[in-house]
Amino acid sequence: MMKSISVTFDTNAANLIADPAQYSNLDEPPGTAGRLRTAIAEGQIIGFVSEASVFIECLSLPDKLTYLTVALTPKVRPSPDLRRIAIYAELTRLGVRLLHAPLLGAEIFIDMPWATDDRVPQEDRVARFQSFIKPYRRHHALVAAGEKRLRIKPLAQRMAGMPSGKILKGFNDWALVLKRDWDDGDTAQQKILRKEVEPLIAEWCDTLIVGSHYSYGIQFLCTMDVGKQSGSTSLFHNSNRANLEAQGIKVASPAQLVAMIS
């Protein structure tokens, strides 16, 4: 039996471990969550979550869109959902620690102890993170989605004397357009925007999650995500698992982790 293994828990796996009752539909086979909770508490598993998971979980879609409009500015940030904060408070109580995975502006959305750089020195960890995410589109697909909508319906002019019809090229105009279309849209229009934008945010954050896992040199990445929402473009799609393995990223399900420590 392995004495201990280090594991980064993806969003769905972290939810299951933090609240097995609420996420009992994910507990396959039954008892998996309880076994993992015990293993973390007893030190068989050294657990981590990425701050990109916190962004995904603690902000609603409207709040994510709001955040994107205020990132890199002094404007007020949206407040995280207290119910979701409770999930990360429980993970903290179990001993799980947070991995750096900088979003736009390197925002912090929750008070949780950071992982230490005892596997990879900080300078190397940052370099590893940057090298991993560089080939991926990150938030670029979101920018493209906003700019497409900007071309169709420009923002109202925000500067006195701006010639009519001129599109402003502010750094976050793409985000302002997405937020505008959400706020101005009816239920049907919001549904269309959600379908367009949520997978892009999820893929962006999945890249950050895997990048943070890779940068810290954690042994296993635990997820139940198989890329159903985004298809073969997803990092977690079965067709991409071999590529992750080639980079030393070992993906395991909660049940597979239990088998490792049993």
C-alpha positions in Angstrom: 0.0 0.0 0.0 1.3 3.5 -0.8 2.0 5.6 2.2 0.8 8.8 0.7 0.0 10.3 -2.7 -0.4 13.9 -3.8 -3.6 14.6 -5.6 -5.2 17.7 -7.3 -8.9 17.4 -7.1 -10.8 18.9 -10.1 -14.0 20.8 -9.4 -16.5 17.9 -9.5 -14.3 15.6 -7.4 -13.7 18.4 -4.9 -17.4 18.9 -4.6 -18.0 15.2 -4.0 -15.4 15.0 -1.2 -16.6 18.2 0.5 -20.2 17.3 0.5 -20.9 13.6 -0.2 -24.6 14.0 0.6 -25.3 16.8 -1.8 -23.3 15.1 -4.6 -24.3 11.6 -3.8 -25.1 11.0 -7.5 -21.4 11.3 -8.2 -20.4 8.8 -5.4 -19.7 5.7 -7.6 -19.3 3.2 -6.2 -21.1 4.3 -3.0 -18.7 5.0 -0.2 -16.0 6.4 -2.5 -16.3 9.9 -1.1 -16.1 8.8 2.5 -13.0 6.7 1.8 -11.3 9.7 0.2 -12.3 12.0 3.0 -10.8 9.6 5.5 -7.6 9.2 3.4 -7.1 13.0 3.2 -7.7 13.5 6.9 -5.3 10.7 7.8 -2.6 11.8 5.4 -2.8 8.9 2.9 -3.7 11.5 0.3 -2.2 15.0 0.3 -5.0 17.0 -1.3 -5.0 20.2 -3.4 -7.5 22.2 -5.4 -6.7 24.9 -8.0 -7.8 28.5 -7.5 -9.3 28.3 -11.0 -11.8 25.8 -9.5 -12.8 28.5 -7.0 -13.5 30.9 -9.8 -15.7 28.3 -11.6 -17.6 27.4 -8.4 -17.9 30.6 -6.3 -19.2 33.0 -9.0 -22.4 32.6 -11.0 -22.2 33.3 -14.7 -23.5 36.9 -14.4 -20.9 37.5 -11.7 -18.1 35.9 -13.8 -19.1 38.3 -16.6 -19.0 41.2 -14.2 -15.6 40.1 -12.9 -14.3 40.1 -16.5 -15.4 43.7 -16.9 -13.6 44.9 -13.8 -10.4 42.8 -13.9 -7.3 45.0 -13.9 -9.3 48.0 -12.7 -10.0 49.3 -9.2 -13.8 48.7 -9.6 -15.7 46.6 -7.1 -15.5 42.8 -7.6 -18.5 40.5 -7.3 -18.8 38.6 -4.0 -18.4 34.8 -4.0 -21.4 32.6 -3.2 -21.4 31.8 0.5 -22.7 28.3 -0.2 -19.8 27.6 -2.4 -17.3 29.2 0.1 -18.6 26.5 2.6 -17.4 23.8 0.2 -13.9 25.2 0.3 -14.0 25.8 4.0 -14.8 22.1 4.4 -11.9 21.1 2.1 -9.6 23.4 4.2 -10.8 21.6 7.4 -9.8 18.3 5.8 -6.4 19.6 5.0 -6.7 20.4 1.3 -4.5 23.3 0.1 -4.9 25.8 -2.8 -2.7 25.9 -5.9 -1.9 29.2 -7.7 -3.4 29.4 -11.2 -3.6 33.1 -11.9 -6.7 34.5 -13.6 -6.8 37.9 -15.3 -5.3 40.2 -12.7 -4.4 37.3 -10.4 -7.6 37.8 -8.4 -8.1 35.9 -5.1 -11.7 34.9 -4.5 -11.4 32.9 -1.2 -9.4 32.7 2.0 -7.8 29.3 1.9 -4.2 28.2 2.8 -1.8 28.1 -0.2 0.2 25.0 -1.1 3.9 25.2 -0.3 6.6 25.0 -3.0 8.2 21.9 -1.5 8.0 19.8 -4.7 9.0 22.4 -7.3 10.8 25.7 -6.4 8.6 28.7 -6.9 10.6 30.1 -9.8 10.4 26.7 -11.6 6.8 26.3 -10.7 5.9 29.6 -12.4 7.9 28.7 -15.5 6.3 25.3 -15.7 2.8 26.9 -15.4 3.6 29.4 -18.2 5.0 26.7 -20.5 2.0 24.5 -20.0 -0.7 27.0 -20.7 1.1 28.8 -23.6 -0.1 26.4 -26.3 -3.7 26.7 -25.2 -6.3 29.4 -26.1 -6.9 30.3 -22.4 -9.4 33.2 -22.4 -8.7 34.0 -26.0 -11.9 32.3 -27.1 -13.9 34.5 -24.7 -12.2 37.6 -26.2 -13.2 36.4 -29.7 -16.8 35.7 -28.7 -17.0 39.3 -27.2 -15.4 40.9 -30.2 -17.8 39.1 -32.6 -20.7 40.5 -30.7 -19.0 43.9 -30.6 -18.8 44.0 -34.4 -22.5 43.2 -34.7 -23.6 45.7 -32.1 -20.9 48.2 -31.0 -20.9 49.6 -27.4 -22.5 52.9 -26.7 -19.8 55.6 -27.0 -18.1 56.2 -23.7 -16.0 59.2 -24.6 -17.3 62.7 -25.4 -16.8 63.7 -29.0 -16.1 60.1 -30.2 -17.2 59.9 -33.9 -20.5 58.0 -34.3 -20.1 54.3 -35.1 -16.5 54.1 -34.0 -15.7 51.0 -32.0 -13.7 51.6 -28.9 -10.6 49.3 -28.5 -10.4 49.2 -24.7 -8.7 46.2 -23.2 -12.0 44.8 -21.8 -14.5 45.9 -24.4 -15.0 42.3 -25.3 -16.0 41.6 -21.7 -18.3 44.7 -21.5 -20.2 43.4 -24.5 -20.8 40.0 -23.0 -22.0 41.6 -19.8 -24.2 44.0 -21.8 -25.8 41.3 -23.8 -26.5 39.3 -20.6 -28.0 42.3 -18.8 -30.0 43.4 -21.8 -31.2 40.0 -22.9 -34.4 38.2 -22.2 -34.5 34.7 -20.9 -34.1 33.2 -24.4 -31.2 35.5 -25.2 -29.5 34.7 -21.9 -29.9 31.0 -22.6 -28.1 31.4 -25.9 -25.3 33.5 -24.3 -24.9 30.9 -21.5 -24.6 28.1 -24.1 -22.0 30.1 -26.0 -19.9 31.4 -23.1 -20.0 28.8 -20.2 -18.1 26.1 -22.2 -15.4 28.7 -23.1 -15.0 29.7 -19.4 -14.9 26.1 -18.4 -12.2 25.2 -20.9 -10.2 28.3 -19.9 -10.4 27.3 -16.3 -9.7 23.6 -17.0 -6.4 24.7 -18.7 -5.5 26.7 -15.6 -6.4 23.8 -13.3 -4.3 21.3 -15.2 -1.5 24.0 -15.5 -1.5 24.5 -11.8 -1.4 20.8 -11.1 1.5 20.3 -13.5 3.4 23.3 -12.2 3.5 22.1 -8.7 4.5 18.6 -9.6 1.5 16.9 -8.0 1.3 13.1 -8.7 -2.4 12.6 -9.7 -5.2 14.7 -11.1 -8.6 13.4 -9.9 -11.6 14.2 -12.1 -14.8 12.7 -13.4 -14.8 15.1 -16.3 -14.6 13.4 -19.7 -15.3 16.5 -21.8 -18.9 15.9 -22.6 -19.8 19.6 -22.8 -16.9 20.7 -25.0 -16.2 17.4 -26.9 -12.8 16.6 -28.3 -11.5 20.2 -27.6 -11.7 19.5 -23.9 -8.5 18.8 -22.1 -10.2 15.9 -20.3 -11.7 14.3 -23.4 -10.6 10.7 -23.8 -8.8 11.6 -27.0 -6.5 14.0 -25.1 -5.7 11.7 -22.2 -2.6 10.3 -23.9 -1.2 13.8 -24.5 -1.6 14.6 -20.8 0.0 11.3 -19.8 2.9 12.2 -22.2 3.4 15.4 -20.1 3.5 13.4 -16.9 -0.1 14.3 -15.9 -1.7 11.2 -14.5 -5.5 11.4 -14.5 -7.5 9.2 -12.1 -11.1 9.0 -11.1 -12.2 9.0 -7.4 -12.8 5.2 -7.6 -9.3 4.7 -9.1 -7.8 6.7 -6.2 -9.5 4.5 -3.7 -8.1 1.4 -5.4 -4.6 2.9 -5.1 -4.8 3.4 -1.3 -6.7 0.3 -0.4 
